Amino acid sequence: MSAPGNDTTPRVRRKRMEIFAFLFLTAIVMPVLAVGTVGSYGLGVWIYQMFAGPPGPPPSTH
């Protein structure tokens, strides 16, 4: 156990865990969320266009 006035070990441990959490969020979680968001939007547009047709003006009747 630590001395009564010595609380540096919990501070160092907490700071290390905060740095780990920050790196985990920025290097793993956020890229996965970004790819998932863009991918699901693209899939939704693709499925919509299968039913509604591609974008653009309607074909001319001439």
Buried (B, 14 or more C-beta within 10 A) or exposed (E): EEEEEEEEEEEEEEEEEEEEEEEEEEEEEEEEEEEEEEEEEEEEEEEEEEEEEEEEEEEEEE
